[in-house]
Amino acid sequence: MGNILATLSTGERMKVIAASQETLDDITMAVKSAGSTVVSQGTEGGERYYLIAEKAEKQEPSQPW
């Protein structure tokens, strides 16, 4: 997931479809740890789960100087 997000330009979105909510939860954590955001998530047809992630620039922690 991180490799795919890295290839996107800032502001681009991608849709991820998974068979289980647990898988989607793992993907959500990966998206957020990459500094990007989940803009939408839900179910399709009652059987598949999806999320839409938007690429953002990862913010470096500020230095406490």
Steps between C-alpha positions, in 0.01 A plus 500: 500500500777742591679438170186581303433818698859607444448495122196730516517877478383707794121529490448188288252246631480124478227251586583179686256208517535223759305189598512573875479800730811382684704521181366847435593604856860389435506695173359808676787489749752473215344797318509715813856399590605613151361845582201469269129504585195280459227719351224238480426139590204265494360183345409402145227246443510404867792263436802716426652786693669800344689813587614799302842633597645837403875550468640776717853610571628334815566767760826465684477548875593852601818547698441618859763778496 
